[in-house]
Each structure stands twice: as C-alpha cells, then as structure tokens.
Amino acid sequence: MNSFYAAHKNNHQISADSVPHFMITLLCSISPKTEALIGDTKELRYIKFPNTTADKTNFLNTK
C-alpha cells in the first residue's frame, strides 16, 4: 500500500490525501460512536484517479 500511494501521490492529475494519526485520535475523542466507527484504524488515505477506461480502472484496482 505504501509504495502504491507513494507512486501516485505527486501526480498532478490525481487527488491524494492522507489523514494524520493525530487527526484520527481527535476524531475518536468526539464520541463513543465515532470511536466505535473508526475502531483500530491506524492510517487513512484517499486517492482519486481521473475518469479513465474500464481497462485502466481494472488495472488500478488489481494493483
């Protein structure tokens, strides 16, 4: 996962964000329900690729 994220995070056509661990800790402190939802999550990353062909989407999903 780390190498996949690192390979794509600086591409100008891709949106890539990572939630810092301290933010996850803060979110857990909001309420018991939020803490239960987050659970033992240590890292949260989001990558949005531009719309592309079905073949490219399948390639990225298997990677």
PDB file of N, H, CA, C and O in Angstrom:
ATOM      1  N   MET A   1       0.822  -1.184   0.000  1.00  0.00           N
ATOM      2  CA  MET A   1       0.000   0.000   0.000  1.00  0.00           C
ATOM      3  C   MET A   1       0.869   1.252   0.000  1.00  0.00           C
ATOM      4  O   MET A   1       0.581   2.210  -0.717  1.00  0.00           O
ATOM      5  N   ASN A   2       1.920   1.245   0.793  1.00  0.00           N
ATOM      6  H   ASN A   2       2.154   0.467   1.376  1.00  0.00           H
ATOM      7  CA  ASN A   2       2.793   2.421   0.870  1.00  0.00           C
ATOM      8  C   ASN A   2       3.418   2.752  -0.481  1.00  0.00           C
ATOM      9  O   ASN A   2       3.464   3.917  -0.874  1.00  0.00           O
ATOM     10  N   SER A   3       3.897   1.739  -1.188  1.00  0.00           N
ATOM     11  H   SER A   3       3.860   0.792  -0.868  1.00  0.00           H
ATOM     12  CA  SER A   3       4.554   2.001  -2.472  1.00  0.00           C
ATOM     13  C   SER A   3       3.541   2.468  -3.523  1.00  0.00           C
ATOM     14  O   SER A   3       3.864   3.312  -4.359  1.00  0.00           O
ATOM     15  N   PHE A   4       2.324   1.926  -3.486  1.00  0.00           N
ATOM     16  H   PHE A   4       2.061   1.241  -2.807  1.00  0.00           H
ATOM     17  CA  PHE A   4       1.289   2.356  -4.429  1.00  0.00           C
ATOM     18  C   PHE A   4       0.939   3.822  -4.189  1.00  0.00           C
ATOM     19  O   PHE A   4       0.866   4.606  -5.135  1.00  0.00           O
ATOM     20  N   TYR A   5       0.724   4.192  -2.934  1.00  0.00           N
ATOM     21  H   TYR A   5       0.783   3.555  -2.166  1.00  0.00           H
ATOM     22  CA  TYR A   5       0.399   5.581  -2.590  1.00  0.00           C
ATOM     23  C   TYR A   5       1.547   6.514  -2.977  1.00  0.00           C
ATOM     24  O   TYR A   5       1.319   7.566  -3.576  1.00  0.00           O
ATOM     25  N   ALA A   6       2.768   6.134  -2.638  1.00  0.00           N
ATOM     26  H   ALA A   6       2.953   5.280  -2.152  1.00  0.00           H
ATOM     27  CA  ALA A   6       3.932   6.967  -2.937  1.00  0.00           C
ATOM     28  C   ALA A   6       4.117   7.154  -4.441  1.00  0.00           C
ATOM     29  O   ALA A   6       4.541   8.219  -4.888  1.00  0.00           O
ATOM     30  N   ALA A   7       3.803   6.131  -5.212  1.00  0.00           N
ATOM     31  H   ALA A   7       3.459   5.265  -4.849  1.00  0.00           H
ATOM     32  CA  ALA A   7       3.980   6.208  -6.661  1.00  0.00           C
ATOM     33  C   ALA A   7       2.986   7.153  -7.322  1.00  0.00           C
ATOM     34  O   ALA A   7       3.247   7.658  -8.414  1.00  0.00           O
ATOM     35  N   HIS A   8       1.846   7.400  -6.673  1.00  0.00           N
ATOM     36  H   HIS A   8       1.634   6.990  -5.786  1.00  0.00           H
ATOM     37  CA  HIS A   8       0.801   8.182  -7.315  1.00  0.00           C
ATOM     38  C   HIS A   8       0.494   9.517  -6.652  1.00  0.00           C
ATOM     39  O   HIS A   8      -0.158  10.359  -7.270  1.00  0.00           O
ATOM     40  N   LYS A   9       0.932   9.741  -5.430  1.00  0.00           N
ATOM     41  H   LYS A   9       1.461   9.057  -4.928  1.00  0.00           H
ATOM     42  CA  LYS A   9       0.506  10.921  -4.675  1.00  0.00           C
ATOM     43  C   LYS A   9       0.958  12.261  -5.268  1.00  0.00           C
ATOM     44  O   LYS A   9       0.305  13.278  -5.036  1.00  0.00           O
ATOM     45  N   ASN A  10       2.043  12.285  -6.014  1.00  0.00           N
ATOM     46  H   ASN A  10       2.575  11.459  -6.202  1.00  0.00           H
ATOM     47  CA  ASN A  10       2.549  13.543  -6.563  1.00  0.00           C
ATOM     48  C   ASN A  10       2.132  13.800  -8.004  1.00  0.00           C
ATOM     49  O   ASN A  10       2.543  14.797  -8.599  1.00  0.00           O
ATOM     50  N   ASN A  11       1.324  12.918  -8.569  1.00  0.00           N
ATOM     51  H   ASN A  11       0.990  12.108  -8.086  1.00  0.00           H
ATOM     52  CA  ASN A  11       0.837  13.096  -9.929  1.00  0.00           C
ATOM     53  C   ASN A  11      -0.180  14.229  -9.934  1.00  0.00           C
ATOM     54  O   ASN A  11      -1.122  14.210  -9.142  1.00  0.00           O
ATOM     55  N   HIS A  12      -0.009  15.207 -10.804  1.00  0.00           N
ATOM     56  H   HIS A  12       0.756  15.222 -11.448  1.00  0.00           H
ATOM     57  CA  HIS A  12      -0.887  16.385 -10.831  1.00  0.00           C
ATOM     58  C   HIS A  12      -2.312  16.066 -11.287  1.00  0.00           C
ATOM     59  O   HIS A  12      -3.210  16.884 -11.087  1.00  0.00           O
ATOM     60  N   GLN A  13      -2.542  14.905 -11.892  1.00  0.00           N
ATOM     61  H   GLN A  13      -1.812  14.240 -12.055  1.00  0.00           H
ATOM     62  CA  GLN A  13      -3.875  14.522 -12.336  1.00  0.00           C
ATOM     63  C   GLN A  13      -4.641  13.726 -11.275  1.00  0.00           C
ATOM     64  O   GLN A  13      -5.797  13.357 -11.486  1.00  0.00           O
ATOM     65  N   ILE A  14      -4.006  13.468 -10.155  1.00  0.00           N
ATOM     66  H   ILE A  14      -3.067  13.768  -9.984  1.00  0.00           H
ATOM     67  CA  ILE A  14      -4.572  12.610  -9.116  1.00  0.00           C
ATOM     68  C   ILE A  14      -4.729  13.402  -7.822  1.00  0.00           C
ATOM     69  O   ILE A  14      -3.846  14.172  -7.444  1.00  0.00           O
ATOM     70  N   SER A  15      -5.855  13.207  -7.151  1.00  0.00           N
ATOM     71  H   SER A  15      -6.572  12.582  -7.459  1.00  0.00           H
ATOM     72  CA  SER A  15      -6.055  13.776  -5.813  1.00  0.00           C
ATOM     73  C   SER A  15      -5.655  12.711  -4.802  1.00  0.00           C
ATOM     74  O   SER A  15      -6.205  11.610  -4.806  1.00  0.00           O
ATOM     75  N   ALA A  16      -4.710  13.031  -3.949  1.00  0.00           N
ATOM     76  H   ALA A  16      -4.263  13.926  -3.946  1.00  0.00           H
ATOM     77  CA  ALA A  16      -4.256  12.073  -2.943  1.00  0.00           C
ATOM     78  C   ALA A  16      -4.110  12.788  -1.607  1.00  0.00           C
ATOM     79  O   ALA A  16      -3.418  13.801  -1.500  1.00  0.00           O
ATOM     80  N   ASP A  17      -4.765  12.250  -0.603  1.00  0.00           N
ATOM     81  H   ASP A  17      -5.326  11.427  -0.690  1.00  0.00           H
ATOM     82  CA  ASP A  17      -4.706  12.829   0.729  1.00  0.00           C
ATOM     83  C   ASP A  17      -4.507  11.737   1.756  1.00  0.00           C
ATOM     84  O   ASP A  17      -4.912  10.590   1.564  1.00  0.00           O
ATOM     85  N   SER A  18      -3.879  12.118   2.845  1.00  0.00           N
ATOM     86  H   SER A  18      -3.551  13.050   3.001  1.00  0.00           H
ATOM     87  CA  SER A  18      -3.655  11.208   3.956  1.00  0.00           C
ATOM     88  C   SER A  18      -4.063  11.921   5.239  1.00  0.00           C
ATOM     89  O   SER A  18      -3.692  13.073   5.459  1.00  0.00           O
ATOM     90  N   VAL A  19      -4.823  11.238   6.081  1.00  0.00           N
ATOM     91  H   VAL A  19      -5.125  10.302   5.903  1.00  0.00           H
ATOM     92  CA  VAL A  19      -5.248  11.816   7.354  1.00  0.00           C
ATOM     93  C   VAL A  19      -4.168  11.500   8.396  1.00  0.00           C
ATOM     94  O   VAL A  19      -3.872  10.330   8.639  1.00  0.00           O
ATOM     95  N   PRO A  20      -3.580  12.525   9.008  1.00  0.00           N
ATOM     96  CA  PRO A  20      -2.542  12.284  10.016  1.00  0.00           C
ATOM     97  C   PRO A  20      -3.101  11.527  11.224  1.00  0.00           C
ATOM     98  O   PRO A  20      -4.283  11.638  11.550  1.00  0.00           O
ATOM     99  N   HIS A  21      -2.240  10.765  11.869  1.00  0.00           N
ATOM    100  H   HIS A  21      -1.281  10.674  11.604  1.00  0.00           H
ATOM    101  CA  HIS A  21      -2.659   9.945  13.007  1.00  0.00           C
ATOM    102  C   HIS A  21      -3.290  10.789  14.125  1.00  0.00           C
ATOM    103  O   HIS A  21      -4.251  10.350  14.757  1.00  0.00           O
ATOM    104  N   PHE A  22      -2.760  11.990  14.375  1.00  0.00           N
ATOM    105  H   PHE A  22      -1.979  12.346  13.862  1.00  0.00           H
ATOM    106  CA  PHE A  22      -3.323  12.808  15.449  1.00  0.00           C
ATOM    107  C   PHE A  22      -4.763  13.206  15.147  1.00  0.00           C
ATOM    108  O   PHE A  22      -5.565  13.368  16.067  1.00  0.00           O
ATOM    109  N   MET A  23      -5.106  13.369  13.849  1.00  0.00           N
ATOM    110  H   MET A  23      -4.454  13.238  13.102  1.00  0.00           H
ATOM    111  CA  MET A  23      -6.483  13.683  13.484  1.00  0.00           C
ATOM    112  C   MET A  23      -7.406  12.497  13.736  1.00  0.00           C
ATOM    113  O   MET A  23      -8.548  12.672  14.162  1.00  0.00           O
ATOM    114  N   ILE A  24      -6.920  11.311  13.478  1.00  0.00           N
ATOM    115  H   ILE A  24      -5.993  11.168  13.131  1.00  0.00           H
ATOM    116  CA  ILE A  24      -7.702  10.108  13.765  1.00  0.00           C
ATOM    117  C   ILE A  24      -7.956  10.015  15.267  1.00  0.00           C
ATOM    118  O   ILE A  24      -9.058   9.671  15.694  1.00  0.00           O
ATOM    119  N   THR A  25      -6.943  10.321  16.062  1.00  0.00           N
ATOM    120  H   THR A  25      -6.048  10.600  15.715  1.00  0.00           H
ATOM    121  CA  THR A  25      -7.089  10.319  17.521  1.00  0.00           C
ATOM    122  C   THR A  25      -8.119  11.353  17.959  1.00  0.00           C
ATOM    123  O   THR A  25      -8.959  11.074  18.815  1.00  0.00           O
ATOM    124  N   LEU A  26      -8.055  12.550  17.371  1.00  0.00           N
ATOM    125  H   LEU A  26      -7.373  12.776  16.676  1.00  0.00           H
ATOM    126  CA  LEU A  26      -9.035  13.592  17.702  1.00  0.00           C
ATOM    127  C   LEU A  26     -10.456  13.170  17.324  1.00  0.00           C
ATOM    128  O   LEU A  26     -11.399  13.402  18.081  1.00  0.00           O
ATOM    129  N   LEU A  27     -10.602  12.562  16.175  1.00  0.00           N
ATOM    130  H   LEU A  27      -9.837  12.374  15.560  1.00  0.00           H
ATOM    131  CA  LEU A  27     -11.922  12.103  15.751  1.00  0.00           C
ATOM    132  C   LEU A  27     -12.481  11.053  16.711  1.00  0.00           C
ATOM    133  O   LEU A  27     -13.680  11.032  16.987  1.00  0.00           O
ATOM    134  N   CYS A  28     -11.619  10.199  17.209  1.00  0.00           N
ATOM    135  H   CYS A  28     -10.645  10.216  16.985  1.00  0.00           H
ATOM    136  CA  CYS A  28     -12.050   9.167  18.157  1.00  0.00           C
ATOM    137  C   CYS A  28     -12.564   9.782  19.457  1.00  0.00           C
ATOM    138  O   CYS A  28     -13.402   9.186  20.132  1.00  0.00           O
ATOM    139  N   SER A  29     -12.077  10.953  19.810  1.00  0.00           N
ATOM    140  H   SER A  29     -11.395  11.437  19.261  1.00  0.00           H
ATOM    141  CA  SER A  29     -12.468  11.580  21.070  1.00  0.00           C
ATOM    142  C   SER A  29     -13.795  12.335  20.981  1.00  0.00           C
ATOM    143  O   SER A  29     -14.290  12.824  21.997  1.00  0.00           O
ATOM    144  N   ILE A  30     -14.377  12.437  19.791  1.00  0.00           N
ATOM    145  H   ILE A  30     -13.975  12.039  18.966  1.00  0.00           H
ATOM    146  CA  ILE A  30     -15.635  13.167  19.631  1.00  0.00           C
ATOM    147  C   ILE A  30     -16.764  12.498  20.391  1.00  0.00           C
ATOM    148  O   ILE A  30     -17.499  13.154  21.129  1.00  0.00           O
ATOM    149  N   SER A  31     -16.902  11.200  20.214  1.00  0.00           N
ATOM    150  H   SER A  31     -16.305  10.667  19.614  1.00  0.00           H
ATOM    151  CA  SER A  31     -17.971  10.465  20.892  1.00  0.00           C
ATOM    152  C   SER A  31     -17.661   8.978  20.851  1.00  0.00           C
ATOM    153  O   SER A  31     -16.844   8.529  20.047  1.00  0.00           O
ATOM    154  N   PRO A  32     -18.314   8.217  21.718  1.00  0.00           N
ATOM    155  CA  PRO A  32     -18.113   6.759  21.684  1.00  0.00           C
ATOM    156  C   PRO A  32     -18.536   6.143  20.340  1.00  0.00           C
ATOM    157  O   PRO A  32     -17.932   5.170  19.889  1.00  0.00           O
ATOM    158  N   LYS A  33     -19.558   6.700  19.711  1.00  0.00           N
ATOM    159  H   LYS A  33     -20.048   7.491  20.078  1.00  0.00           H
ATOM    160  CA  LYS A  33     -19.991   6.174  18.412  1.00  0.00           C
ATOM    161  C   LYS A  33     -18.924   6.404  17.344  1.00  0.00           C
ATOM    162  O   LYS A  33     -18.656   5.524  16.525  1.00  0.00           O
ATOM    163  N   THR A  34     -18.324   7.579  17.358  1.00  0.00           N
ATOM    164  H   THR A  34     -18.542   8.293  18.023  1.00  0.00           H
ATOM    165  CA  THR A  34     -17.252   7.869  16.400  1.00  0.00           C
ATOM    166  C   THR A  34     -16.061   6.962  16.655  1.00  0.00           C
ATOM    167  O   THR A  34     -15.452   6.449  15.716  1.00  0.00           O
ATOM    168  N   GLU A  35     -15.730   6.765  17.916  1.00  0.00           N
ATOM    169  H   GLU A  35     -16.225   7.182  18.679  1.00  0.00           H
ATOM    170  CA  GLU A  35     -14.614   5.878  18.255  1.00  0.00           C
ATOM    171  C   GLU A  35     -14.900   4.454  17.792  1.00  0.00           C
ATOM    172  O   GLU A  35     -14.004   3.777  17.286  1.00  0.00           O
ATOM    173  N   ALA A  36     -16.135   3.995  17.958  1.00  0.00           N
ATOM    174  H   ALA A  36     -16.863   4.545  18.369  1.00  0.00           H
ATOM    175  CA  ALA A  36     -16.503   2.650  17.508  1.00  0.00           C
ATOM    176  C   ALA A  36     -16.438   2.544  15.990  1.00  0.00           C
ATOM    177  O   ALA A  36     -16.034   1.511  15.454  1.00  0.00           O
ATOM    178  N   LEU A  37     -16.832   3.603  15.300  1.00  0.00           N
ATOM    179  H   LEU A  37     -17.160   4.442  15.736  1.00  0.00           H
ATOM    180  CA  LEU A  37     -16.790   3.613  13.843  1.00  0.00           C
ATOM    181  C   LEU A  37     -15.354   3.530  13.329  1.00  0.00           C
ATOM    182  O   LEU A  37     -15.061   2.771  12.406  1.00  0.00           O
ATOM    183  N   ILE A  38     -14.479   4.302  13.922  1.00  0.00           N
ATOM    184  H   ILE A  38     -14.717   4.919  14.672  1.00  0.00           H
ATOM    185  CA  ILE A  38     -13.081   4.335  13.490  1.00  0.00           C
ATOM    186  C   ILE A  38     -12.342   3.072  13.924  1.00  0.00           C
ATOM    187  O   ILE A  38     -11.480   2.570  13.204  1.00  0.00           O
ATOM    188  N   GLY A  39     -12.688   2.562  15.107  1.00  0.00           N
ATOM    189  H   GLY A  39     -13.389   2.970  15.692  1.00  0.00           H
ATOM    190  CA  GLY A  39     -12.080   1.317  15.579  1.00  0.00           C
ATOM    191  C   GLY A  39     -10.586   1.449  15.759  1.00  0.00           C
ATOM    192  O   GLY A  39     -10.105   2.424  16.336  1.00  0.00           O
ATOM    193  N   ASP A  40      -9.852   0.469  15.267  1.00  0.00           N
ATOM    194  H   ASP A  40     -10.243  -0.323  14.799  1.00  0.00           H
ATOM    195  CA  ASP A  40      -8.393   0.476  15.427  1.00  0.00           C
ATOM    196  C   ASP A  40      -7.673   0.951  14.165  1.00  0.00           C
ATOM    197  O   ASP A  40      -6.545   0.541  13.894  1.00  0.00           O
ATOM    198  N   THR A  41      -8.335   1.819  13.396  1.00  0.00           N
ATOM    199  H   THR A  41      -9.251   2.153  13.616  1.00  0.00           H
ATOM    200  CA  THR A  41      -7.735   2.379  12.185  1.00  0.00           C
ATOM    201  C   THR A  41      -6.464   3.143  12.551  1.00  0.00           C
ATOM    202  O   THR A  41      -6.480   4.013  13.422  1.00  0.00           O
ATOM    203  N   LYS A  42      -5.388   2.817  11.889  1.00  0.00           N
ATOM    204  H   LYS A  42      -5.375   2.111  11.181  1.00  0.00           H
ATOM    205  CA  LYS A  42      -4.103   3.474  12.144  1.00  0.00           C
ATOM    206  C   LYS A  42      -3.768   4.495  11.070  1.00  0.00           C
ATOM    207  O   LYS A  42      -3.020   5.443  11.308  1.00  0.00           O
ATOM    208  N   GLU A  43      -4.336   4.287   9.872  1.00  0.00           N
ATOM    209  H   GLU A  43      -4.944   3.517   9.679  1.00  0.00           H
ATOM    210  CA  GLU A  43      -3.979   5.140   8.757  1.00  0.00           C
ATOM    211  C   GLU A  43      -5.174   5.235   7.811  1.00  0.00           C
ATOM    212  O   GLU A  43      -5.888   4.257   7.590  1.00  0.00           O
ATOM    213  N   LEU A  44      -5.379   6.426   7.259  1.00  0.00           N
ATOM    214  H   LEU A  44      -4.799   7.221   7.438  1.00  0.00           H
ATOM    215  CA  LEU A  44      -6.467   6.633   6.317  1.00  0.00           C
ATOM    216  C   LEU A  44      -5.930   7.447   5.148  1.00  0.00           C
ATOM    217  O   LEU A  44      -5.442   8.565   5.312  1.00  0.00           O
ATOM    218  N   ARG A  45      -6.033   6.852   3.961  1.00  0.00           N
ATOM    219  H   ARG A  45      -6.429   5.943   3.827  1.00  0.00           H
ATOM    220  CA  ARG A  45      -5.553   7.511   2.750  1.00  0.00           C
ATOM    221  C   ARG A  45      -6.645   7.473   1.693  1.00  0.00           C
ATOM    222  O   ARG A  45      -7.455   6.547   1.642  1.00  0.00           O
ATOM    223  N   TYR A  46      -6.651   8.492   0.856  1.00  0.00           N
ATOM    224  H   TYR A  46      -5.993   9.245   0.898  1.00  0.00           H
ATOM    225  CA  TYR A  46      -7.643   8.619  -0.201  1.00  0.00           C
ATOM    226  C   TYR A  46      -6.921   8.978  -1.488  1.00  0.00           C
ATOM    227  O   TYR A  46      -6.098   9.892  -1.514  1.00  0.00           O
ATOM    228  N   ILE A  47      -7.233   8.256  -2.552  1.00  0.00           N
ATOM    229  H   ILE A  47      -7.902   7.514  -2.531  1.00  0.00           H
ATOM    230  CA  ILE A  47      -6.678   8.565  -3.867  1.00  0.00           C
ATOM    231  C   ILE A  47      -7.831   8.580  -4.857  1.00  0.00           C
ATOM    232  O   ILE A  47      -8.614   7.634  -4.930  1.00  0.00           O
ATOM    233  N   LYS A  48      -7.928   9.665  -5.618  1.00  0.00           N
ATOM    234  H   LYS A  48      -7.291  10.434  -5.558  1.00  0.00           H
ATOM    235  CA  LYS A  48      -8.948   9.758  -6.665  1.00  0.00           C
ATOM    236  C   LYS A  48      -8.238   9.908  -8.000  1.00  0.00           C
ATOM    237  O   LYS A  48      -7.521  10.879  -8.240  1.00  0.00           O
ATOM    238  N   PHE A  49      -8.454   8.927  -8.859  1.00  0.00           N
ATOM    239  H   PHE A  49      -9.037   8.138  -8.664  1.00  0.00           H
ATOM    240  CA  PHE A  49      -7.878   8.950 -10.192  1.00  0.00           C
ATOM    241  C   PHE A  49      -8.874   9.591 -11.160  1.00  0.00           C
ATOM    242  O   PHE A  49     -10.082   9.522 -10.937  1.00  0.00           O
ATOM    243  N   PRO A  50      -8.375  10.212 -12.232  1.00  0.00           N
ATOM    244  CA  PRO A  50      -9.296  10.796 -13.210  1.00  0.00           C
ATOM    245  C   PRO A  50     -10.102   9.692 -13.897  1.00  0.00           C
ATOM    246  O   PRO A  50      -9.690   8.533 -13.939  1.00  0.00           O
ATOM    247  N   ASN A  51     -11.258  10.081 -14.431  1.00  0.00           N
ATOM    248  H   ASN A  51     -11.593  11.023 -14.397  1.00  0.00           H
ATOM    249  CA  ASN A  51     -12.061   9.114 -15.185  1.00  0.00           C
ATOM    250  C   ASN A  51     -11.220   8.549 -16.309  1.00  0.00           C
ATOM    251  O   ASN A  51     -10.488   9.271 -16.985  1.00  0.00           O
ATOM    252  N   THR A  52     -11.334   7.266 -16.494  1.00  0.00           N
ATOM    253  H   THR A  52     -11.929   6.679 -15.945  1.00  0.00           H
ATOM    254  CA  THR A  52     -10.495   6.603 -17.481  1.00  0.00           C
ATOM    255  C   THR A  52     -11.254   5.410 -18.056  1.00  0.00           C
ATOM    256  O   THR A  52     -12.446   5.245 -17.799  1.00  0.00           O
ATOM    257  N   THR A  53     -10.578   4.600 -18.814  1.00  0.00           N
ATOM    258  H   THR A  53      -9.609   4.733 -19.023  1.00  0.00           H
ATOM    259  CA  THR A  53     -11.219   3.442 -19.426  1.00  0.00           C
ATOM    260  C   THR A  53     -11.449   2.342 -18.393  1.00  0.00           C
ATOM    261  O   THR A  53     -10.837   2.337 -17.325  1.00  0.00           O
ATOM    262  N   ALA A  54     -12.318   1.437 -18.718  1.00  0.00           N
ATOM    263  H   ALA A  54     -12.816   1.441 -19.586  1.00  0.00           H
ATOM    264  CA  ALA A  54     -12.599   0.296 -17.831  1.00  0.00           C
ATOM    265  C   ALA A  54     -11.341  -0.550 -17.627  1.00  0.00           C
ATOM    266  O   ALA A  54     -11.105  -1.047 -16.526  1.00  0.00           O
ATOM    267  N   ASP A  55     -10.538  -0.716 -18.670  1.00  0.00           N
ATOM    268  H   ASP A  55     -10.730  -0.312 -19.564  1.00  0.00           H
ATOM    269  CA  ASP A  55      -9.296  -1.492 -18.554  1.00  0.00           C
ATOM    270  C   ASP A  55      -8.328  -0.856 -17.572  1.00  0.00           C
ATOM    271  O   ASP A  55      -7.723  -1.551 -16.757  1.00  0.00           O
ATOM    272  N   LYS A  56      -8.178   0.462 -17.643  1.00  0.00           N
ATOM    273  H   LYS A  56      -8.670   1.027 -18.306  1.00  0.00           H
ATOM    274  CA  LYS A  56      -7.284   1.180 -16.730  1.00  0.00           C
ATOM    275  C   LYS A  56      -7.804   1.081 -15.297  1.00  0.00           C
ATOM    276  O   LYS A  56      -7.023   0.901 -14.363  1.00  0.00           O
ATOM    277  N   THR A  57      -9.121   1.197 -15.122  1.00  0.00           N
ATOM    278  H   THR A  57      -9.757   1.343 -15.880  1.00  0.00           H
ATOM    279  CA  THR A  57      -9.722   1.073 -13.797  1.00  0.00           C
ATOM    280  C   THR A  57      -9.459  -0.314 -13.223  1.00  0.00           C
ATOM    281  O   THR A  57      -9.075  -0.437 -12.060  1.00  0.00           O
ATOM    282  N   ASN A  58      -9.657  -1.343 -14.008  1.00  0.00           N
ATOM    283  H   ASN A  58      -9.969  -1.244 -14.953  1.00  0.00           H
ATOM    284  CA  ASN A  58      -9.386  -2.714 -13.564  1.00  0.00           C
ATOM    285  C   ASN A  58      -7.915  -2.906 -13.211  1.00  0.00           C
ATOM    286  O   ASN A  58      -7.595  -3.576 -12.229  1.00  0.00           O
ATOM    287  N   PHE A  59      -7.029  -2.326 -13.998  1.00  0.00           N
ATOM    288  H   PHE A  59      -7.289  -1.781 -14.796  1.00  0.00           H
ATOM    289  CA  PHE A  59      -5.591  -2.411 -13.735  1.00  0.00           C
ATOM    290  C   PHE A  59      -5.264  -1.783 -12.386  1.00  0.00           C
ATOM    291  O   PHE A  59      -4.540  -2.379 -11.589  1.00  0.00           O
ATOM    292  N   LEU A  60      -5.789  -0.587 -12.120  1.00  0.00           N
ATOM    293  H   LEU A  60      -6.377  -0.103 -12.768  1.00  0.00           H
ATOM    294  CA  LEU A  60      -5.520   0.094 -10.852  1.00  0.00           C
ATOM    295  C   LEU A  60      -6.132  -0.654  -9.676  1.00  0.00           C
ATOM    296  O   LEU A  60      -5.517  -0.731  -8.612  1.00  0.00           O
ATOM    297  N   ASN A  61      -7.309  -1.197  -9.841  1.00  0.00           N
ATOM    298  H   ASN A  61      -7.809  -1.134 -10.705  1.00  0.00           H
ATOM    299  CA  ASN A  61      -7.950  -1.941  -8.771  1.00  0.00           C
ATOM    300  C   ASN A  61      -7.183  -3.211  -8.410  1.00  0.00           C
ATOM    301  O   ASN A  61      -7.132  -3.580  -7.237  1.00  0.00           O
ATOM    302  N   THR A  62      -6.598  -3.873  -9.375  1.00  0.00           N
ATOM    303  H   THR A  62      -6.640  -3.573 -10.328  1.00  0.00           H
ATOM    304  CA  THR A  62      -5.837  -5.086  -9.072  1.00  0.00           C
ATOM    305  C   THR A  62      -4.465  -4.779  -8.509  1.00  0.00           C
ATOM    306  O   THR A  62      -3.882  -5.593  -7.793  1.00  0.00           O
ATOM    307  N   LYS A  63      -3.956  -3.615  -8.832  1.00  0.00           N
ATOM    308  H   LYS A  63      -4.429  -2.954  -9.414  1.00  0.00           H
ATOM    309  CA  LYS A  63      -2.655  -3.213  -8.307  1.00  0.00           C
ATOM    310  C   LYS A  63      -2.757  -2.968  -6.835  1.00  0.00           C
ATOM    311  O   LYS A  63      -1.764  -2.618  -6.197  1.00  0.00           O
TER     312      LYS A  63
END
